[in-house]
Amino acid sequence: MRRAIAERLAEKESVVIIDQPVSVLGERRIPPLERRLEKIKDLRACWYYRPLHYPQRLGGFGKIIRRINRRRLRRELDERLPRDARRIICYDSPTHDHLVGKLGEAVSVYLAIDDRTVTVEGDEISGEIEAERVLLGKVDKVVCVSEVLAGILGLRSPGGRNLPIHVLPNGYDERLFDPGRKYPEPPILADIPRPRILVTGHVSERIDWDGVANAIKERPNWTWVFVGPADPEIPKKIMQLSIQTDNRSNREDSPRIVWHDAVPLKEVPALIDHCDACAVPYRLNAFTRASSPLKAIEYLAMGAPVLSTRVPSLERYRNAIEWVDEGDGDSYGRALDKLLQQAKKQGIRASRRLAVAEDSWRVRTDQFKRIVLDRMNSSWADLMAVGPALRGA
C-alpha cells in the first residue's frame, strides 16, 4: 500500500519515498545525497531516497547517534523538498516513534499496513507494543487496513486522545490486473499439471500448511503452486510436504505442491490467468486476523475462482469467495470441487470482478488523499512516505 499510493500521488504531487538506508559502516564511506536519490521515470515529481545510517548499538552512544541520524535525515529532506511546502509524513513502523514531529511535518500519519507488533506466526515482538503506544500518542491520525486492526490500535491509543483512526483496505492496480487481455502461459507453469491452484505473495508460516497438506490428500489431482519470496525454512518444508502427500505409485510424475521464487508484479496476472483457482490459505492468528490480503483482491480483479480461510477483512467479498476451515482438508476439497463447477457458470467471472470494482489503487489513493486533507482543509502538500527500512534510524 505505501508504495502503490505514493506512486499514484506522484502522478500529480511531489512525493519522496524513503527506502533502505545506506549503512555507513557497511559502505565504509559517505555517498553524497545525489547518489542516494533516484528519480522515478514517467512520474511528475517522485524520488526514492536512501538516507545515511550510522550504527546505533554502540555502548553509551546510542541516543547521540540516533539524534545525528535524525538530524541528517531532516537536513537532507529539507534539501530535497520545498521549504515553504506543508509536509505530510507517513510513518509505518512503531519504531518511528522518535521521528514524529522532528521532520517538519504539518500532518503526521501512522500508516499501519499490518499489525507491526507481532510476527507472521502471531507472536508478540518484544518492545513493539510499547513503541507503538508512544507513536500513537504523537501522530495526528491513523490509516490502517482492517477493522480488526483499527480496534487494536484504538485500545492502544493513550487514554483521553480522540485519535482519528481510518480503515483503508488494500487495493489492486487496475491498469495491470486486466482480465480482458490475452496472456501467454508463463514458462514457470509449463510443466505443472492442471488443475492448478495458485498462492502468490510472501510464503511463510502464516500459511495454513496443515490445511494445504490435507487438501492435497483429499484432492490429489490438484497442483498447489506457491510463487513469492519464502522464509528460509519454507522451501524445505514444501519439499517435505510434497513427499508426505504423494500417494501415487509413479513418483516420477510432477509433485502436487511446488514453489517458485518471486516474479515481477507485471507477471502475476498471467499466473492467475493460467491457473484454475487461487487461494488465501492463512492460519487465523493475531497477524492474519488484522491483515488485508492483497492477493485476494488481485485474484478477484482478474475474475479468478478464490478459496480462503475466514480472514475478517475478506468477509466483505463473502459471495465471491469459497470459504474453508483452517486445517480441514475436507472443507478445502469441497471448495475446490465448487470452484471447478463454477467455471461453467455464466457471468461468474464478471461477478467476482464486480465485488472489487471500488478497490483499485486509483480509488484508494483518492480516499487516502481525502483522509489526509481533512485535517489541512486546503490543497495537497508534499507527501513523504517513511519506510519500514528505517527501523532504528
C-alpha positions in Angstrom: 0.0 0.0 0.0 2.7 2.5 1.0 4.5 2.4 -2.4 1.3 2.0 -4.5 -0.4 5.0 -3.0 2.8 7.1 -3.0 3.5 6.4 -6.7 -0.1 7.2 -7.7 0.1 10.5 -5.7 3.3 11.3 -7.5 1.5 11.5 -10.8 0.3 14.9 -9.7 2.1 15.8 -6.5 5.6 15.8 -5.1 6.5 12.6 -3.3 9.6 11.3 -1.6 9.6 7.6 -0.7 12.2 6.7 1.9 13.8 3.3 1.2 16.5 1.1 2.5 19.1 3.3 4.3 22.8 3.2 3.4 24.9 1.8 6.2 27.9 4.0 6.7 29.6 1.1 8.5 28.9 -1.3 5.7 29.8 1.0 2.9 32.9 2.4 4.7 32.2 5.7 3.0 29.6 8.5 2.8 28.0 8.6 -0.6 26.6 12.1 -1.5 22.8 12.8 -1.5 22.7 12.8 -5.3 23.8 9.2 -5.4 21.1 8.2 -2.9 18.3 9.7 -4.9 16.5 8.0 -7.8 14.0 9.9 -9.9 11.1 7.7 -10.9 10.6 7.6 -14.6 7.4 9.0 -16.0 6.3 10.4 -12.7 5.9 14.2 -12.2 8.0 14.5 -9.0 8.8 11.3 -7.3 12.0 10.2 -5.8 13.3 7.2 -3.9 15.6 8.3 -1.2 18.1 6.3 0.8 19.2 8.1 4.0 22.6 7.5 5.6 22.6 5.4 8.7 25.2 5.3 11.4 25.1 2.2 13.7 23.4 3.0 17.0 24.3 -0.1 19.0 27.5 1.3 20.4 27.9 1.3 24.2 26.8 4.7 25.7 26.4 6.4 22.3 23.1 5.0 21.0 21.0 8.1 21.8 23.6 10.5 20.5 24.0 8.6 17.2 20.2 8.3 16.8 20.0 12.1 17.1 22.7 12.5 14.5 20.9 10.2 12.1 17.6 12.1 12.7 19.2 15.5 12.1 20.9 14.3 8.9 17.6 12.9 7.7 15.8 16.2 8.3 18.6 18.2 6.7 18.6 16.1 3.5 14.8 16.2 3.3 14.9 19.9 3.6 17.4 20.0 0.6 15.0 17.8 -1.5 11.6 19.3 -0.6 10.5 23.0 -1.0 10.9 24.8 2.3 7.6 26.6 2.1 5.6 23.4 1.3 3.5 21.8 4.1 4.8 18.4 4.6 2.8 15.2 5.2 4.8 12.4 6.8 3.6 8.8 6.8 5.2 6.5 9.3 4.6 2.8 9.0 6.5 1.2 11.9 6.2 1.5 15.7 9.9 2.2 15.9 9.4 5.5 14.1 8.0 7.0 17.3 11.2 9.1 17.9 10.9 10.7 14.4 7.3 12.0 14.8 7.3 15.8 15.0 11.0 16.0 14.2 10.9 16.2 10.4 9.0 19.4 9.8 5.6 17.8 9.1 2.3 19.7 9.1 0.5 16.4 9.4 1.8 13.0 10.7 0.1 9.8 9.8 0.6 6.3 11.1 0.1 4.1 8.0 -0.5 0.6 9.6 -0.4 -1.9 6.7 -0.3 -4.8 9.2 -0.1 -5.3 12.9 3.6 -4.5 13.3 3.8 -5.7 16.9 3.5 -9.4 16.0 5.3 -11.8 13.8 3.5 -13.6 10.9 3.1 -16.6 13.3 1.2 -14.2 15.6 3.8 -13.9 18.4 4.5 -10.6 20.1 7.7 -8.8 19.1 9.4 -7.5 22.2 9.1 -3.8 22.7 7.0 -3.1 19.7 3.7 -2.6 21.5 5.3 0.0 23.9 6.9 1.8 20.9 3.5 1.8 19.1 1.8 3.3 22.1 4.3 6.2 22.1 3.8 6.7 18.4 0.0 6.7 18.7 0.4 9.4 21.4 2.2 11.7 18.8 0.6 11.2 15.4 -2.3 13.3 14.1 -4.2 10.3 12.6 -4.1 6.7 11.7 -4.8 4.9 8.5 -5.0 1.1 8.8 -6.0 -1.8 6.6 -8.8 -3.5 8.6 -11.5 -3.0 11.2 -9.8 -5.6 13.4 -6.5 -3.6 13.3 -8.5 -0.3 13.9 -9.9 -1.8 17.1 -6.5 -2.9 18.3 -5.0 0.5 17.7 -7.9 2.2 19.3 -7.3 0.2 22.5 -3.6 1.0 22.4 -4.1 4.8 21.9 -3.3 6.8 25.1 -6.3 7.4 27.2 -8.2 10.6 26.5 -6.8 11.0 23.0 -9.5 11.5 20.3 -7.2 10.0 17.7 -8.9 9.6 14.3 -8.5 6.0 13.0 -9.5 5.4 9.4 -9.8 2.0 7.7 -8.4 1.8 4.2 -8.1 -1.8 2.9 -5.6 -2.8 0.3 -6.3 -2.3 -3.4 -5.2 -3.6 -6.8 -3.6 -2.0 -9.9 -6.5 -1.7 -12.3 -4.1 -0.9 -15.1 -2.3 -4.2 -14.6 -4.9 -6.7 -13.5 -7.0 -6.7 -16.7 -8.9 -9.9 -17.4 -9.7 -8.7 -20.9 -6.1 -9.1 -22.0 -4.7 -12.3 -23.5 -1.8 -13.7 -21.5 0.7 -16.3 -22.8 1.3 -19.1 -20.3 4.2 -18.3 -18.1 7.2 -20.6 -18.5 7.2 -21.5 -14.8 3.8 -23.1 -15.3 4.6 -25.0 -18.5 5.4 -28.4 -16.8 2.9 -28.1 -14.0 -0.2 -30.3 -14.5 -3.7 -29.0 -14.2 -5.9 -28.2 -12.4 -3.6 -25.7 -10.7 -4.3 -23.6 -7.6 -2.1 -20.5 -7.1 -0.9 -18.8 -4.0 1.1 -15.6 -4.6 3.0 -13.4 -2.2 5.2 -13.9 0.9 5.4 -17.7 1.6 5.8 -18.1 5.4 4.3 -19.7 8.5 1.2 -17.6 8.1 0.2 -20.3 5.6 -2.2 -23.0 6.8 0.2 -25.8 5.9 -1.9 -28.4 7.7 -4.9 -27.4 5.6 -2.9 -27.4 2.4 -1.4 -30.9 3.2 -4.8 -32.3 4.0 -6.3 -30.7 0.9 -3.7 -32.4 -1.3 -4.6 -35.8 0.3 -8.3 -35.1 -0.3 -7.9 -33.8 -3.9 -4.6 -35.2 -5.2 -5.4 -34.2 -8.7 -4.8 -30.5 -7.9 -1.3 -29.0 -8.0 -0.6 -26.2 -5.5 1.7 -23.5 -6.9 3.3 -21.1 -4.5 5.0 -18.1 -6.1 6.8 -15.4 -4.0 9.7 -14.8 -1.6 9.9 -17.5 1.0 11.2 -17.6 4.5 14.5 -19.6 4.9 12.9 -22.9 6.0 9.9 -22.8 3.7 11.4 -24.4 0.5 12.5 -27.4 2.6 9.0 -27.6 4.2 7.4 -27.6 0.8 9.6 -30.4 -0.3 8.8 -32.5 2.7 5.1 -31.8 2.3 5.4 -32.9 -1.4 6.9 -36.2 -0.3 4.5 -36.8 2.6 1.4 -36.1 0.5 2.5 -38.0 -2.6 0.3 -41.2 -2.6 0.7 -42.0 -6.2 2.5 -45.1 -7.4 4.6 -43.3 -10.0 6.7 -40.8 -8.1 8.4 -39.6 -11.3 5.3 -37.5 -12.0 5.3 -33.8 -11.1 4.8 -33.1 -7.4 1.4 -31.8 -6.2 3.0 -28.8 -4.4 5.7 -26.6 -5.9 7.3 -23.3 -5.0 8.9 -20.6 -7.3 10.7 -17.5 -6.1 9.1 -14.1 -6.6 8.4 -12.7 -10.1 7.8 -9.1 -11.1 4.3 -7.9 -10.3 3.6 -7.4 -14.0 3.9 -11.2 -14.5 1.3 -12.0 -11.8 -1.8 -11.5 -13.9 -0.6 -14.2 -16.4 0.0 -16.6 -13.5 -3.6 -16.0 -12.3 -5.0 -16.4 -15.8 -3.3 -19.7 -16.3 -4.3 -21.3 -13.0 -7.7 -22.9 -12.3 -8.1 -21.4 -8.9 -6.4 -19.1 -6.4 -6.1 -19.3 -2.6 -5.6 -17.3 0.5 -4.9 -20.3 2.8 -4.0 -18.4 6.0 -3.7 -19.6 9.6 -6.0 -17.4 11.7 -3.7 -15.8 14.2 -3.2 -12.3 15.6 -1.3 -11.2 12.5 -3.6 -12.6 9.8 -6.8 -11.6 11.5 -5.6 -7.9 11.4 -4.4 -8.1 7.8 -5.9 -7.2 4.4 -4.7 -9.8 2.0 -3.7 -8.0 -1.2 -3.6 -11.3 -3.2 -7.3 -11.9 -2.7 -8.2 -8.5 -4.2 -5.9 -9.1 -7.2 -7.3 -12.6 -7.8 -10.9 -11.3 -7.8 -9.9 -8.4 -10.0 -9.0 -11.0 -12.6 -12.3 -12.8 -12.1 -10.4 -15.8 -10.8 -12.0 -18.5 -8.6 -10.9 -18.0 -5.0 -10.9 -20.0 -1.8 -9.8 -18.6 1.6 -9.9 -19.2 5.3 -12.1 -16.7 7.0 -9.8 -13.7 7.3 -12.1 -11.0 8.7 -11.2 -8.3 6.2 -12.3 -10.6 3.3 -15.8 -11.0 4.6 -16.9 -8.1 2.5 -16.4 -10.4 -0.5 -18.3 -13.2 1.1 -20.3 -14.1 -2.0 -17.3 -14.1 -4.3 -15.1 -16.5 -2.2 -15.4 -20.1 -1.3 -14.6 -20.4 2.4 -12.5 -23.1 4.0 -11.8 -24.0 7.6 -8.2 -23.9 8.9 -6.6 -27.3 8.8 -9.7 -29.0 7.5 -8.8 -30.8 4.2 -12.4 -31.9 3.6 -13.6 -28.2 3.5 -10.7 -27.5 1.1 -11.8 -30.4 -1.1 -15.4 -29.3 -1.2 -14.3 -25.7 -2.1 -12.1 -26.9 -4.9 -15.0 -29.0 -6.3 -17.3 -26.0 -6.2 -14.7 -23.8 -8.0 -14.4 -26.3 -10.8 -18.1 -26.4 -11.2 -18.4 -22.6 -11.2 -16.1 -22.4 -14.2 -19.0 -23.3 -16.4 -21.4 -20.8 -14.8 -22.3 -17.9 -17.0 -21.3 -14.5 -15.7 -19.4 -15.8 -12.6 -16.1 -14.1 -13.6 -17.9 -10.7 -14.0 -19.5 -11.0 -10.6 -16.1 -11.6 -9.0 -14.7 -8.5 -10.7 -17.7 -6.5 -9.6 -17.0 -7.4 -6.0 -13.7 -5.4 -6.1 -14.8 -2.7 -8.5 -14.3 0.0 -6.0 -11.0 -1.3 -4.6 -8.5 -0.2 -7.2 -5.4 1.8 -6.2 -6.9 4.8 -8.1 -9.9 4.7 -5.7 -7.8 4.0 -2.7 -5.4 6.9 -3.5 -8.3 9.3 -3.7 -9.7 8.0 -0.4 -6.3 8.4 1.2 -5.9 11.9 0.0 -9.3 12.9 1.4 -8.4 11.4 4.8 -5.2 13.3 5.0 -6.5 16.6 3.6 -9.4 16.6 6.0 -7.2 18.0 8.7 -5.4 20.6 6.5 -8.6 21.9 4.8 -6.5 23.1 1.9 -4.8 21.8 -1.2 -2.3 19.0 -1.3 1.2 19.3 0.2 4.3 17.2 -0.2 3.9 13.6 0.9 6.8 11.7 2.3 6.4 8.0 3.0 8.8 6.8 5.7 9.6 3.1 5.0 10.0 0.1 7.3 13.6 0.0 6.3 14.2 3.0 8.7 13.8 0.8 11.8 16.1 2.3 14.4 17.1 5.2 12.2 
